Amino acid sequence: MTLSEWQNRIESRYRERTPKSRELFREARRFLPGGDTRLGTCFPPHPSYMVRGEGSYLQDVDGNRILDFTNNATTLIHGHSHPEIAETIRTQGGRGTGWMAPNPHQVKLARLLCRRLPSVDRIRFCNSGTEANMHAIKVARAFTGRDVILKMAGAYHGTYEGTEFSRADDGRPLALVTGIPGNESDNVLVAPFGDEETARNLMETHRDRLAAVVVNPVMTQGGLGLPPEGYLQFLRETTHRLGILLVFDEVITFRIASGGGQEHYGVVPDLTALGKIIGGGLPVGAFGGREDIMALFADGPTPSVSHAGTLNGNPMTSAAGLKAMEMLTPEAFEHLSRLGGSLRDELQRIVRDLQLPLEVNRIASLVSLDLAAHLRSDAATWERGARIMSLVHLALLNRGIKLYALYALTTVMGEAEIRILTGNLREVLEEARPLFS
């Protein structure tokens, strides 16, 4: 069996299962560029259109029931349409969706987040993780009076043009997309994640220009990349010594502990960006940090840093987010961690039994199954491996299981869902094994 033959078989089966999705995609392409309005949900031959989510399952327009391990890109930590959250949204919707005034839920959610996050004395709300990172960087620049940030190669901080850079072979910042002003790279430095020497040299060389170092405590783009031991502590100590602010992007990693990655690793940044789970499934973002930094948003009739937004801290999102966060008890985190360990162990067993060039990474309730690092030395091999893994995901969708690079577990999942996933994944990977050779 060739890779093309396997692809044709999987895609043919997928088309048979999803005729209504195919027609919707054809219609969508008439009105939406590329047929979609969001990066990451569209895939060949066409995406599946969902009409319902409940617990651990989705239902598409063709009536297929799908066990979901994406949970809207790690957002739905309590699964789909959790009864308590759904009731909270219904109740608040009946009272009003928004007004040009603050609301009590906003205050309660802010208080909860400030108490849970070691770094956050004060917090402000926005509407996405992209906005959260953008505003955290903006206030870091205002506080320090400097323009430049240091970020890590391969790190994703949303679609803010100031962070859409990776690192060229010669060390220069390399724009990842078009549409970024040519001079934007003047304000960005890039270091490999986990490389202390490069980061130290850049920080010391540019200390008078650097406003902040921006980092994900755990790399989450295309899988999981755990920080080398002591790396985050090194960033904290060096930024503190040089008078540079440290910004943690915890849009995804906030789910790994009550106080996020900073609690897990025992490293307290100056500013933190949040999103995803804090909105209870509704659009949300937040950023916060030290009181003296955040004071720039309220230091006079015309604050030093302006921050507006019609839907910031709206009552629907605040109420849903508060309910979702209150449900994340110590027992809930213990359950999530236990499930994550169980899934990791079974994935490692599959990789070992089938002798596949794959590696398993896990932190708390996030798990990834990635191509082994040694495949990265050859671009063609890496591209072929990535194509195989994309087809593995499509083959699993044919079996009623939805995956992407991060497997995101929820409080409503149990060992039964783990067995369904791993049993089907073992069969699909066994079929794909000859293609890795």
Secondary structure, 3 states (H helix, E strand, C coil): CCHHHHHHHHHHHHHHHCHHHHHHHHHHHHHCHHHCCCCCCCCCCCCCCEEEEEECEEEECCCCEEEECCHHHHCCCCCECCHHHHHHHHHHHHHCCCCCCCCHHHHHHHHHHHHHCCCCCEEEEECCHHHHHHHHHHHHHHHHCCCEEEEECCCCCCCCCCCCEEECCCCCEEECCCCCCHHHHHHEEEECCCCHHHHHHHHHHCCCCEEEEEECCCECCCCCECCCCCHHHHHHHHHHHHCCEEEEECCCHHHHCCCHHHHHHCCCCCEEEEEHHHHCCCCCEEEEECHHHHHHHCCCCCCCCCCCCCCCCCHHHHHHHHHHHHCCCHHHHHHHHHHHHHHHHHHHHHHHHHCCCEEEEEECCEEEEEECHHHHHCHHHHHHHHHHHHHHHHHHHHCCEECCCCEECCCCCCHHHHHHHHHHHHHHHHHHHHHHC
